Amino acid sequence: MEAFVETPVAPPWWFGFHGVPGLAERVLAGHEADYIDFFLRAGTHNGQGIAPAVRKAFIEAYAGSESLRCAFEHYRAMPETAAQLAADKGRLSMPVTAIGAQPVGDRLHQQLKPIADDLTGHLIENCGHIIPLDRPRELLAYL
């Protein structure tokens, strides 16, 4: 889906939008359902979306500025997380599995290659970004 197209050097647009403290919460207040619907459609194969009951649960979970703030803190912590990872020279010696789908593909596998000693990668075909919603059985086969 075009909404997920990104340049080779920049993260997707929503990383910056979610990363500015207070901005996304203010802009999205009262429009959580529309915003969540965008990601649920864009994140599933062929934009098919998800079952109405699951959609409702997502919208209820993210309704309100405090819920949104908590969700966006992940993006706001990324610079600190990146610094911590850069300072850590350790390796992952345990078995590691990277599971990808579209539009991200095998990017996680490629990111883990330099630090994981025992890495296995899988790509799930005909699957959007939200793997558990799109292809739960295929995902479980790899877990």
N, C-alpha and C positions, 0 to 999 in steps of 0.2 A: 504494500500500500504506500502511496506517495507520502503520506504523513510521516512515515518512518524513514524516509530517505535522508541520509546524512552525508556530509562531506568526509573524506578520508581523515581529516585532521580535527574534526570537531564532533563533540557528542551531540545527540539529538537535542532539538530545541527545548524540550521540557526540562532538561537538566538545569539550564540557566534559570528558567522560569520558576521551578521549584526551589532553586537554591537561594533566591533572594528572600531573606527573612520577612515574613508578613505579606509579601506581595501576592502570591498565589492564593493564600487564604482570603484576602480581601477581594480579589477579582472574582474568585469562584463562589463566594458566599451566595447561597440561594440557587446556584447553578451546578451543584455537585453532580446531579444526575446526568446532565448533558455532557459534562467533562468525563465522567466515568464511562458513559456510553461510548464516547470517542475511543477510549483506550480498549474497551472490551471488544468493539468492532474491529479496530485496527490490530489488536493483538491476537485475534483468532483467524484461523485459516479462511481465506476468501471473505473476510469480514462478516462471517455468519453470526457472530455474537454468541450469546450463551442463553441458557434456559432462564425464563422470567424469574423464577424463585432465587436463582443464584445471583442474577442481576440485582434483585431487590436487596439481597444480603450485602452485596458490595456497596450499594448506595447507602444503606443504613449504617454500615461500618465507617464510611467516609463522610457522613453528613456532619456539618458543623465545623467551625473554624479550628477548634481544638483537635478534632480528629484529623483534619487536613494538616495542621501544623505537625502533629506527630508523624504522619506519613511522609511529609517533606523533609523532616530532620535527617533522613537517610541521605538525601542529596546535599544538604547543608554540611554534613559531616565528611563529605568526600575529600576535600582538601586535607583535612587532618588525617583521615584514613590513608590517603596516598603518601603523606609524609611518614607515617608510622611504617607502612609497608616498605618504603624506600630505605628506611633505617634498619629494618630487619633483614639480616643476611641469611636467615635460616632457610631450610628446604623442607618440603613436605615429603616425608619418607613413607608415610602410610599410603595404601591404595587410594587413588583419587579418580572419580568419574566425572566427566564433563558431558552434559547432555544439552544439545542445541537444536534449534529449529529456526524457522524464518521469522524475521528478517536478519537475525543475528548470526545464524549459521554456526560455524565452528569457532567463533571468536573466543569464547571462554576456553576452549581447548588450547588455542594458540596462546592465550594469556598465561595459562598454567604450565605450558611446556617448559619454560626456563626454570621453574621452581619445584616441579613435581617429579619425583624419581620413578613412580609407578602410576602412570597416567593412562586412562582409557577414555576415548572419546566416542560419542554416539551422536548421530544426527537423525532426528525424527522427521520423516518426509510428510508432506501435505499437512503441516502443522504450523500454527501461528506462534507468536512469542510466548503466549500464556499456555505452556505445555500441559499443566495439570487439567486445564479446562478443555483443551482441544483434543488431546490424545492421552487420557489417563491410563488406559490399559498398556499402551506402548511405553509410557513412562515407568509404570510399575515393573515392567519386564526388565528394566535396567537397574532398578533399585535393589 
